[in-house]
Amino acid sequence: METETALFALAALSQATRLETFRLLVRHEPDGLPAGEIAHHLAVPANTMSAHLGVLSRAGLVASERRGRSIVYRADLDRLRGLVLFLLTDCCGGRADLCEPLLKDLAPTRA
C-alpha cells in the first residue's frame, strides 16, 4: 500500500461516526448491512450516513452492492488487511519476540 492511500484511509476513519460505521460493518461480515440499518444502529440521519458511507467508499474501506431496493454495504477486509500490514511493516525492527503479543491480539478469536 502506498503512503498516500494509507493516509486517505486513516483520514476516513479519523471521524467518530465513520469509525463506528466501519467497525459495525466488520462485525456484520460477510453479509453486510443496508444503509438504512447502519443509520438506525448508529442513530444517524440517513442523509448524514450517506455522506459518511461515501467517504469510506472513496477511501476503499467499504463496498456497496444493490440488492433489490436496498444498497448493502460491506467492509473491505482486504483493504483493512493492507492498511494493517502497511502500519506493521518492519514491526519492532524485525524482532519477532516484540511483535508476538501484537500479532496474537490481532488473531481472530474462535468461540
C-alpha positions, 0 to 999 in steps of 0.5 A: 500500500502506498503512503498516500492511500494509507493516509486517505484511509486513516483520514476516513476513519479519523471521524467518530461516526465513520469509525463506528460505521466501519467497525459495525460493518466488520462485525456484520461480515460477510453479509453486510448491512443496508444503509438504512440499518447502519443509520438506525444502529448508529442513530444517524440521519440517513442523509448524514450516513450517506455522506459518511458511507461515501467517504469510506467508499472513496477511501476503499474501506467499504463496498456497496452492492444493490440488492433489490431496493436496498444498497448493502454495504460491506467492509473491505477486509482486504483493504483493512488487511493492507492498511494493517500490514502497511502500519506493521511493516518492519514491526519492532525492527524485525524482532519477532519476540516484540511483535508476538503479543501484537500479532496474537491480539490481532488473531481472530478469536474462535468461540 
